[in-house]
Every structure is written in structure tokens, then in C-alpha cells.
Amino acid sequence: MSPSIVNRLLVWVGILISTQTLAQNEIDFFRVNFENAKGEADFQKMMDADIDDTLDFNINVINSYKAVCTSAMAQYVFNPYTKYQLFNAGKGELEKCITKEASVENIFLRLVIQLSIPRFLGYHDEILDDLAYLNENLPTANVPIATKQFIIKAIQETGNEDYDLDALAQLNLSP
């Protein structure tokens, strides 16, 4: 190979690696901030975060986190109509993401919402399917072990006693 071909190849490999690193940094931003979210400002920060949607490695999962943040904002407004609008907007966006490409993260996000909200909102039909999906796919999912552990912890911390949430804690999450 000529030196110019090798140089071009190295440039393309460098671009690919830096693009993947940038995309990984974006998803890590959402994972860390979601795990540590304490209130309205934290959810708003994630909703307002600019993401490069040309980096399609994690865009669907990132949009799932943003959708859940939209739904979560409902708890910080007084007007019941506005609450319901925010909840439905986030729910709709999350469902679009799941339809486009289901992953352990967006299924987890939907499950946590379903387990945490009042039943009268009518968003609980997928709980058993989501639990089954996570039981089957979480051990082999291509997400960091810390994310897998957080998923299990967050589901258990919903305190929902209507479902067997402890089965997830028995999963072997070793890489």
C-alpha cells in the first residue's frame, strides 16, 4: 500500500473512533444524570442537552431518556391538564423509540414509569412483558455492568409490590 492510502485509512479510522467516543460520551451523560437526578432541574438539564443526532450509535436510547424526562416533568407542574400533557408527550415519544428499536435501556425506562405511576393513568399493560424482556436480555446486553446494576436497583426501588421484582436481582450480569 502506498503511504497516501495508509494515511487516508488512518484518518478514517481516527474519525470513526472519535465519532464512537463522542457518541459514548453522550449516552454516558444521560445514564449518569438519570441515575443521579434529584429534581426538576436535573430532568430539565437532560431535556435541554444538545445531542448530535448524526451519531446514530445511541440516538434511540438517548431519545428514550429525554422522553422519560419529559414525562417526569409532570410531577413539577401544578395544573392537572399540563401534567397529563407532559406525561402523555413523554410516553408517546418513549413508545416511538421502543417501536423503532427495543433495548434494555428503553424497556427499563418504560418499566420504571409503569411501576411508579398511579394505575388510573392506564400505562401498565406492558409490565409483565417488560420484566420478561429484561430477564432474558439484561445479562447479555451491550451496556456497562454499572448500568445493568442500576437498572435492577431502580426497578426494585419503585417499591411496587404487585410484581416479582426480585427475580432480576438473581440474574448473572458478569461480562
C-alpha positions as CSV (number, residue, x, y, z in Angstrom):
1,M,0.0,0.0,0.0
2,S,1.2,3.5,-0.8
3,P,1.8,5.9,2.1
4,S,-1.1,8.1,1.0
5,I,-3.6,5.3,1.1
6,V,-2.3,4.3,4.6
7,N,-2.6,7.9,5.7
8,R,-6.1,8.2,4.4
9,L,-7.1,4.9,6.1
10,L,-5.6,6.1,9.4
11,V,-7.6,9.3,9.1
12,W,-10.8,7.4,8.5
13,V,-10.1,5.1,11.4
14,G,-9.4,8.1,13.6
15,I,-12.6,9.7,12.6
16,L,-14.6,6.6,13.3
17,I,-13.0,6.1,16.7
18,S,-13.6,9.7,17.7
19,T,-17.2,9.6,16.5
20,Q,-17.9,6.5,18.5
21,T,-16.2,8.1,21.6
22,L,-18.3,11.2,21.2
23,A,-21.5,9.1,20.9
24,Q,-20.4,7.1,24.0
25,N,-19.8,10.3,26.0
26,E,-23.4,11.4,25.1
27,I,-25.1,8.2,26.3
28,D,-22.9,8.3,29.4
29,F,-24.1,11.8,30.1
30,F,-27.7,10.6,30.1
31,R,-27.0,7.4,32.1
32,V,-25.2,9.2,34.9
33,N,-27.5,12.2,35.1
34,F,-30.6,10.0,35.1
35,E,-29.2,7.8,37.9
36,N,-28.4,10.9,39.9
37,A,-31.5,13.0,39.1
38,K,-33.0,14.6,42.2
39,G,-35.5,17.1,40.8
40,E,-36.8,19.3,38.1
41,A,-33.5,21.0,37.3
42,D,-31.8,17.7,36.6
43,F,-34.6,16.5,34.3
44,Q,-34.6,19.8,32.5
45,K,-30.8,19.7,32.0
46,M,-31.2,16.3,30.2
47,M,-34.1,17.6,28.1
48,D,-32.1,20.6,27.1
49,A,-28.9,18.8,26.3
50,D,-27.9,19.2,22.7
51,I,-27.1,15.9,21.0
52,D,-25.5,15.2,17.7
53,D,-28.2,13.1,16.1
54,T,-25.9,12.3,13.2
55,L,-24.1,10.0,15.6
56,D,-26.7,7.3,15.4
57,F,-24.9,4.8,17.7
58,N,-27.1,5.6,20.7
59,I,-29.6,8.2,19.5
60,N,-32.6,6.0,20.1
61,V,-31.6,5.3,23.7
62,I,-30.7,9.0,24.3
63,N,-34.2,10.0,22.9
64,S,-35.7,7.4,25.3
65,Y,-34.0,9.1,28.3
66,K,-35.2,12.5,27.0
67,A,-38.8,11.2,26.6
68,V,-38.8,9.9,30.2
69,C,-37.5,13.3,31.4
70,T,-40.5,14.9,29.6
71,S,-42.9,12.6,31.5
72,A,-41.0,13.2,34.8
73,M,-41.5,16.9,34.4
74,A,-45.2,16.4,35.0
75,Q,-44.6,16.0,38.7
76,Y,-43.3,19.6,38.9
77,V,-46.3,21.4,37.5
78,F,-49.5,22.3,39.3
79,N,-52.0,22.3,36.5
80,P,-53.5,18.8,36.1
81,Y,-54.0,19.3,32.3
82,T,-50.4,20.3,31.9
83,K,-49.3,17.3,34.0
84,Y,-51.3,15.0,31.8
85,Q,-50.0,16.6,28.6
86,L,-46.3,16.3,29.7
87,F,-46.8,12.7,30.8
88,N,-48.5,11.7,27.5
89,A,-45.9,13.6,25.4
90,G,-43.1,11.7,27.1
91,K,-44.9,8.4,27.0
92,G,-45.6,8.8,23.3
93,E,-42.0,9.6,22.5
94,L,-40.8,6.7,24.5
95,E,-43.2,4.3,22.8
96,K,-41.9,5.5,19.4
97,C,-38.3,4.8,20.5
98,I,-39.3,1.3,21.7
99,T,-41.1,0.6,18.4
100,K,-38.1,1.8,16.4
101,E,-35.7,-0.4,18.4
102,A,-36.3,-2.0,21.7
103,S,-33.3,-2.2,24.0
104,V,-32.8,-3.0,27.7
105,E,-32.5,0.7,28.5
106,N,-35.7,1.9,26.9
107,I,-37.6,-1.1,28.1
108,F,-36.2,-0.4,31.6
109,L,-37.3,3.2,31.3
110,R,-40.8,2.3,30.4
111,L,-41.0,-0.3,33.1
112,V,-39.9,2.1,35.8
113,I,-42.6,4.6,34.7
114,Q,-45.3,1.9,34.7
115,L,-44.3,0.7,38.1
116,S,-44.1,4.2,39.6
117,I,-47.2,6.0,38.3
118,P,-50.8,5.6,39.5
119,R,-52.8,2.9,37.7
120,F,-55.6,5.2,36.7
121,L,-53.2,6.7,34.1
122,G,-53.6,3.5,32.2
123,Y,-50.0,2.9,31.5
124,H,-49.3,-0.6,32.9
125,D,-50.1,-3.1,30.2
126,E,-46.5,-3.9,29.3
127,I,-45.2,-4.6,32.8
128,L,-45.1,-8.4,32.6
129,D,-43.6,-8.3,29.1
130,D,-41.0,-5.7,30.1
131,L,-40.0,-7.8,33.1
132,A,-39.7,-10.9,30.8
133,Y,-37.7,-8.9,28.3
134,L,-35.2,-7.7,30.9
135,N,-34.9,-11.1,32.5
136,E,-34.0,-12.5,29.1
137,N,-31.9,-9.7,27.6
138,L,-30.2,-7.8,30.5
139,P,-27.4,-10.3,31.2
140,T,-26.1,-10.2,27.6
141,A,-26.9,-6.6,26.8
142,N,-24.1,-4.4,25.5
143,V,-24.3,-1.9,28.3
144,P,-21.8,-1.3,31.1
145,I,-22.2,-3.6,34.2
146,A,-22.8,-0.5,36.3
147,T,-25.8,0.4,34.1
148,K,-27.1,-3.1,34.4
149,Q,-26.8,-2.9,38.2
150,F,-28.5,0.5,38.3
151,I,-31.4,-0.9,36.2
152,I,-32.0,-3.7,38.7
153,K,-31.7,-1.3,41.7
154,A,-34.0,1.3,40.2
155,I,-36.7,-1.3,39.4
156,Q,-36.6,-2.7,42.9
157,E,-36.7,0.8,44.4
158,T,-40.0,1.5,42.8
159,G,-41.4,-0.3,45.8
160,N,-44.2,-1.9,43.7
161,E,-45.3,-5.0,45.5
162,D,-47.7,-6.2,42.8
163,Y,-44.9,-7.9,40.8
164,D,-42.0,-10.1,41.5
165,L,-39.2,-7.6,41.0
166,D,-36.6,-9.6,43.0
167,A,-36.1,-12.1,40.1
168,L,-34.0,-9.5,38.4
169,A,-31.5,-9.4,41.3
170,Q,-30.8,-13.1,40.7
171,L,-29.5,-12.5,37.1
172,N,-25.9,-13.2,36.4
173,L,-24.6,-9.9,35.0
174,S,-21.0,-10.9,34.5
175,P,-19.5,-9.9,31.2
